[in-house]
Amino acid sequence: MSERSADGRPLDADEAKALQGIERDLRDEDPEFPQRLGDRPGVFHPPVRQTGTPLSVRLVLVVLGAALGFAGLLYLVLPQNLIIPVVLVTLFVLLPAACLVWARRSGEL
């Protein structure tokens, strides 16, 4: 149990008492919880460490190629004064929308 709150200030007596009660109840209900969580401070719960999947080299190269192709296309086709607005719309509208669609189709959203 930590003697400080999340923002770094020391806990007052009521907060410390409430935290001890929660800890006691949790230990009574699930005595194996500290072993599953990892009793060492700063060690995250294993599923938190294992979130996400490793990226394949092929996927990284495809995304890098698409970004370079997009930049080259913008440079060759658009006038200089339109490049920045197109990049901003792409970064702040099209890319997030594509990520949401991809997450929805893959069942993560």
VENGIGI-V972946 format. One record per pair of residues at least 24 apart in sequence whose C-alpha atoms are under 6 Angstrom apart, sorted by the first residue. I is the first residue (numbers start at 1). J is the second residue. If there is no record, write none. Layout:
I,J
I,J
This chain:
none
